Amino acid sequence: MAHLETWYRCPVCYKPFRSLGEAVACRNDHLPESEQWAIGKGGKAIRIYENYHPDSLHGINGALMEADLSDIIAVRKMQLSERNSET
């Protein structure tokens, strides 16, 4: 199942870090910006934006669902049909 991670990005070089300490150390203590990402089982990452509706693609619920779906069309169709049959 997808999970949430907070990544920190250096505002000068825009390099992402998984810990605040690494981002702060980058480029002589520039203040990092935080981002939320939904990470799927296979490592697929979907960014979550605060201003989006929770059920849209970049909202929290939509991103968690999309992160678990395959990018292969045939597999994706099967996954979506399984989800629809469960509800």
Beta strands, then each sheet from edge to edge (+ up, - down):
strand 1: 3-9
strand 2: 16-17
strand 3: 33-39
strand 4: 45-48
sheet 1: 2+ 1- 3+ 4-
end
